[in-house]
Amino acid sequence: MRRAKLVTLIVVAAAATLTVILYLSRERMTPTTVGSTTAPAANAERDGGATGNPFLDVVSDSLATAAPSEPSRSWVDEVFSILFRLFLAVVLSGVLAFRPRKDVNLFKRSLFVSQTQILLAVVAAALMMIVGDNAARAFAIFAAVSLVRFRTNIRDPKEITVLLISLALGLAAGVGRWELGIALCLFALALLWLLEYNESEQVFRSMELTVRTRNTERSQQLLKKLFKENKIDTEVRQLDPPDEKDPIGSLVYYLNLRLNLSTDRLSDLIMKRDPENIEGIQWSQKKGASDIYQ
């Protein structure tokens, strides 16, 4: 898994380097001469004047005035432009996918989710370049993409939102708005860092703890002090003192356990507090592992 993450990081770094190279090459190869543009009046005379529809005449004149003809570019420039946009989508989405984050026990970063975020940005950029200004092509692609159904099981809901942000980054890169993509990437990166700050201390899970002990009264007092020292919210749900039939009693607690505090560590602390009486510790979580509360 570590090797796969390293390979992915190397690919993202290589994509960033190629993006810079392609951008510099594109700036050098951009033609300085602009082709001649035809005035709207000349176009009207060439096309035979007005169409007879006042509304269409006004629209056509406004479009001709606002959108002058672009100079023709060679296929080399087109390839450089396409590669630059695709690599820009990879870099921007890769920054969010592999953002610095402190992993917790239940929220381990999934490499497959990170790869999906990068690929989604690339697909979005490619779709925007394919669509261009063609409305019919846009509707056809929308109909084709709507047939795909995604059924993801992501434990951290924020990663789903990062998928949507990666989609927006790909769209911005596809239409050539690299400044918008960079601004969105930096803003989302800062916002995610703020939201994930001290996440392991604010998020907790509901657990059930069963302690089998020979002296329930003494063990209960020691456990109460332990929970208070570690700032753990607990509630006694069941107390079975030992009797003649069963010399070992039991204590059942419901507690809210922080993600940065593992059950193994807490079990060791419990055993050290009363090793003479405690015979066994059992943890259970009746709700699913994805039920995380904040």
C-alpha positions as CSV (number, residue, x, y, z in Angstrom):
1,M,0.0,0.0,0.0
2,R,2.8,2.4,0.8
3,R,4.5,1.6,-2.5
4,A,1.3,2.3,-4.4
5,K,0.9,5.7,-2.6
6,L,4.5,6.5,-3.5
7,V,3.9,5.7,-7.1
8,T,0.8,7.8,-7.2
9,L,2.6,10.8,-5.6
10,I,5.4,10.4,-8.2
11,V,2.8,10.5,-11.0
12,V,1.2,13.6,-9.6
13,A,4.6,15.3,-9.2
14,A,5.5,14.3,-12.8
15,A,2.2,15.7,-14.0
16,A,2.9,19.0,-12.2
17,T,6.3,19.2,-13.9
18,L,4.9,18.5,-17.3
19,T,2.2,21.1,-16.8
20,V,4.7,23.8,-16.1
21,I,6.8,22.7,-19.2
22,L,3.8,22.6,-21.4
23,Y,2.6,25.9,-20.2
24,L,6.0,27.5,-20.9
25,S,6.2,25.8,-24.3
26,R,2.7,27.0,-25.1
27,E,3.6,30.6,-24.3
28,R,6.7,30.5,-26.5
29,M,4.8,28.9,-29.5
30,T,1.7,31.1,-29.3
31,P,1.5,33.1,-32.6
32,T,1.9,36.8,-32.3
33,T,0.0,37.7,-35.4
34,V,-3.7,37.7,-35.3
35,G,-5.7,36.9,-38.3
36,S,-7.9,39.5,-39.9
37,T,-11.4,39.8,-38.5
38,T,-14.4,40.7,-40.6
39,A,-16.7,43.4,-39.4
40,P,-20.4,42.6,-38.8
41,A,-21.4,44.9,-41.6
42,A,-19.1,43.1,-44.1
43,N,-20.5,39.7,-42.9
44,A,-24.0,40.9,-43.4
45,E,-23.2,42.1,-47.0
46,R,-21.5,38.8,-47.8
47,D,-24.4,36.7,-46.4
48,G,-26.9,38.7,-48.3
49,G,-28.1,41.1,-45.7
50,A,-30.6,40.5,-42.9
51,T,-32.4,37.3,-42.4
52,G,-35.8,38.9,-42.3
53,N,-36.3,38.1,-38.6
54,P,-35.5,41.2,-36.4
55,F,-34.8,39.0,-33.3
56,L,-32.3,36.8,-35.2
57,D,-30.7,39.8,-36.8
58,V,-30.0,41.4,-33.4
59,V,-28.7,38.2,-31.9
60,S,-26.4,37.5,-34.9
61,D,-25.0,41.0,-34.9
62,S,-24.3,40.8,-31.1
63,L,-22.6,37.5,-31.5
64,A,-20.5,38.7,-34.4
65,T,-19.4,41.7,-32.4
66,A,-18.7,39.9,-29.2
67,A,-16.9,36.9,-30.6
68,P,-14.3,37.8,-33.3
69,S,-12.8,35.0,-35.2
70,E,-9.9,33.3,-33.5
71,P,-6.6,32.7,-35.3
72,S,-6.0,29.2,-36.6
73,R,-3.5,27.2,-34.6
74,S,-1.4,24.3,-35.7
75,W,-2.0,20.7,-34.5
76,V,1.1,21.1,-32.3
77,D,-0.5,24.0,-30.4
78,E,-3.7,22.0,-30.1
79,V,-1.9,19.0,-28.6
80,F,0.0,21.2,-26.2
81,S,-3.2,22.9,-25.1
82,I,-5.0,19.6,-24.5
83,L,-2.1,18.1,-22.6
84,F,-1.8,21.3,-20.5
85,R,-5.4,21.2,-19.4
86,L,-5.4,17.5,-18.6
87,F,-2.2,17.7,-16.6
88,L,-3.5,20.8,-14.8
89,A,-6.6,18.8,-13.8
90,V,-4.3,16.0,-12.5
91,V,-2.2,18.5,-10.4
92,L,-5.1,20.4,-8.9
93,S,-7.1,17.3,-8.0
94,G,-3.9,15.5,-6.7
95,V,-3.2,18.4,-4.3
96,L,-6.7,17.8,-2.7
97,A,-6.5,14.0,-2.9
98,F,-3.1,13.8,-1.1
99,R,-3.6,16.8,1.2
100,P,-1.8,16.7,4.5
101,R,-4.0,15.0,7.0
102,K,-3.6,13.2,10.3
103,D,-5.0,9.7,9.8
104,V,-7.2,8.3,12.6
105,N,-8.1,4.7,13.2
106,L,-11.4,4.7,11.5
107,F,-10.7,7.3,8.8
108,K,-7.6,5.8,7.2
109,R,-7.1,7.4,3.8
110,S,-8.1,5.1,1.0
111,L,-5.8,5.1,-2.1
112,F,-8.7,4.1,-4.3
113,V,-10.7,7.2,-3.3
114,S,-7.8,9.4,-4.0
115,Q,-7.3,7.8,-7.4
116,T,-11.0,8.2,-8.2
117,Q,-10.8,12.0,-7.4
118,I,-7.9,12.5,-9.8
119,L,-9.5,10.4,-12.6
120,L,-12.8,12.3,-12.1
121,A,-11.1,15.6,-12.7
122,V,-9.4,14.3,-15.8
123,V,-12.7,13.0,-17.2
124,A,-14.4,16.3,-16.5
125,A,-11.6,18.2,-18.3
126,A,-11.9,15.9,-21.3
127,L,-15.6,16.2,-21.4
128,M,-15.4,20.0,-21.4
129,M,-12.9,20.0,-24.3
130,I,-15.1,17.6,-26.2
131,V,-18.2,19.6,-25.7
132,G,-16.7,23.0,-26.5
133,D,-19.5,25.4,-27.7
134,N,-21.7,22.6,-29.2
135,A,-25.0,22.4,-27.3
136,A,-26.1,19.3,-29.0
137,R,-22.9,17.5,-28.1
138,A,-23.3,18.7,-24.5
139,F,-26.8,17.1,-24.3
140,A,-25.6,13.9,-25.9
141,I,-22.7,13.6,-23.3
142,F,-25.1,14.4,-20.5
143,A,-27.4,11.6,-21.6
144,A,-24.5,9.1,-21.9
145,V,-23.1,10.0,-18.5
146,S,-26.5,9.8,-16.8
147,L,-26.6,6.1,-17.6
148,V,-23.6,5.5,-15.2
149,R,-24.5,4.8,-11.6
150,F,-22.0,5.2,-8.8
151,R,-22.4,3.2,-5.7
152,T,-19.6,4.2,-3.4
153,N,-19.1,3.2,0.3
154,I,-17.0,6.0,1.6
155,R,-16.6,6.1,5.4
156,D,-15.7,9.8,5.5
157,P,-18.5,11.9,4.0
158,K,-16.1,14.8,3.3
159,E,-14.4,12.7,0.6
160,I,-17.6,12.7,-1.4
161,T,-17.5,16.5,-1.3
162,V,-13.9,16.4,-2.4
163,L,-15.0,14.3,-5.4
164,L,-17.4,17.1,-6.4
165,I,-14.6,19.7,-5.9
166,S,-12.4,17.6,-8.1
167,L,-15.1,17.6,-10.7
168,A,-15.3,21.4,-10.6
169,L,-11.5,21.5,-10.9
170,G,-11.6,19.4,-14.0
171,L,-14.3,21.5,-15.5
172,A,-12.3,24.7,-14.9
173,A,-9.2,23.1,-16.4
174,G,-11.2,21.8,-19.4
175,V,-12.4,25.3,-20.4
176,G,-9.0,26.9,-19.8
177,R,-9.8,28.8,-16.6
178,W,-6.6,27.7,-14.9
179,E,-6.7,30.8,-12.6
180,L,-10.2,29.8,-11.4
181,G,-9.1,26.2,-10.8
182,I,-6.0,27.2,-8.8
183,A,-8.1,29.6,-6.7
184,L,-10.7,27.0,-6.0
185,C,-8.0,24.4,-5.2
186,L,-6.3,26.7,-2.7
187,F,-9.6,27.8,-1.1
188,A,-10.8,24.2,-0.7
189,L,-7.4,23.1,0.7
190,A,-7.5,25.8,3.4
191,L,-11.1,25.1,4.2
192,L,-10.5,21.3,4.5
193,W,-7.5,22.0,6.8
194,L,-9.7,24.2,9.0
195,L,-12.5,21.6,9.1
196,E,-10.1,18.7,9.8
197,Y,-8.2,20.5,12.5
198,N,-8.4,18.4,15.8
199,E,-10.8,16.1,14.1
200,S,-9.6,13.1,16.1
201,E,-10.5,14.8,19.3
202,Q,-13.9,16.0,18.3
203,V,-15.3,12.9,16.7
204,F,-16.2,9.9,18.8
205,R,-17.9,6.5,18.6
206,S,-20.4,4.8,20.9
207,M,-19.0,1.6,22.5
208,E,-20.2,-0.9,25.1
209,L,-17.7,-2.0,27.7
210,T,-18.1,-5.1,29.8
211,V,-15.7,-5.6,32.7
212,R,-15.7,-8.9,34.7
213,T,-14.4,-8.4,38.2
214,R,-14.3,-10.1,41.6
215,N,-15.0,-6.8,43.4
216,T,-17.5,-4.7,41.5
217,E,-17.6,-1.9,44.1
218,R,-13.8,-1.3,44.1
219,S,-13.5,-1.7,40.3
220,Q,-16.3,0.7,39.8
221,Q,-14.6,3.4,41.9
222,L,-11.3,2.9,40.1
223,L,-12.9,3.0,36.7
224,K,-14.8,6.1,37.5
225,K,-11.5,7.9,38.3
226,L,-9.9,6.5,35.1
227,F,-12.7,7.8,32.9
228,K,-12.6,11.2,34.6
229,E,-8.9,11.5,34.0
230,N,-9.2,10.7,30.3
231,K,-12.4,12.8,29.9
232,I,-14.6,10.0,28.7
233,D,-18.3,10.3,29.0
234,T,-19.7,7.0,30.5
235,E,-23.0,5.6,31.8
236,V,-23.4,2.5,33.9
237,R,-26.0,0.3,32.2
238,Q,-25.7,-2.9,34.2
239,L,-24.1,-4.0,37.5
240,D,-24.1,-7.6,38.6
241,P,-22.2,-8.1,41.9
242,P,-20.7,-11.5,42.6
243,D,-22.7,-14.1,44.6
244,E,-22.4,-17.6,45.7
245,K,-23.3,-19.1,42.3
246,D,-21.0,-16.8,40.3
247,P,-18.0,-15.4,42.2
248,I,-17.2,-13.0,39.3
249,G,-19.5,-10.0,38.8
250,S,-19.7,-7.7,35.8
251,L,-19.9,-4.0,35.0
252,V,-21.5,-2.8,31.7
253,Y,-20.7,0.7,30.6
254,Y,-21.9,2.8,27.6
255,L,-19.2,5.3,26.7
256,N,-18.3,7.7,24.0
257,L,-14.8,6.9,22.9
258,R,-12.7,9.4,21.0
259,L,-11.0,8.2,17.7
260,N,-7.5,8.9,19.0
261,L,-8.1,6.7,22.0
262,S,-8.0,3.0,21.0
263,T,-9.7,0.2,22.9
264,D,-6.4,-1.6,23.3
265,R,-4.8,1.3,25.1
266,L,-7.9,1.8,27.3
267,S,-8.0,-1.9,28.1
268,D,-4.4,-1.8,29.3
269,L,-5.2,1.2,31.5
270,I,-8.1,-0.6,33.0
271,M,-6.1,-3.8,33.7
272,K,-3.3,-1.8,35.4
273,R,-5.8,0.0,37.7
274,D,-7.2,-3.2,39.3
275,P,-5.2,-6.2,38.2
276,E,-6.2,-8.2,41.4
277,N,-9.9,-8.2,40.8
278,I,-10.5,-7.7,37.0
279,E,-10.7,-11.0,35.2
280,G,-11.7,-9.9,31.7
281,I,-12.6,-7.0,29.4
282,Q,-15.0,-7.1,26.4
283,W,-15.7,-4.4,23.9
284,S,-18.7,-4.3,21.5
285,Q,-20.2,-1.9,19.2
286,K,-23.9,-2.6,18.5
287,K,-24.0,0.1,15.8
288,G,-22.1,-0.2,12.5
289,A,-18.5,1.0,12.3
290,S,-19.6,3.8,10.1
291,D,-21.8,5.4,12.8
292,I,-19.4,8.1,13.8
293,Y,-20.7,11.0,15.8
294,Q,-19.5,14.6,16.1
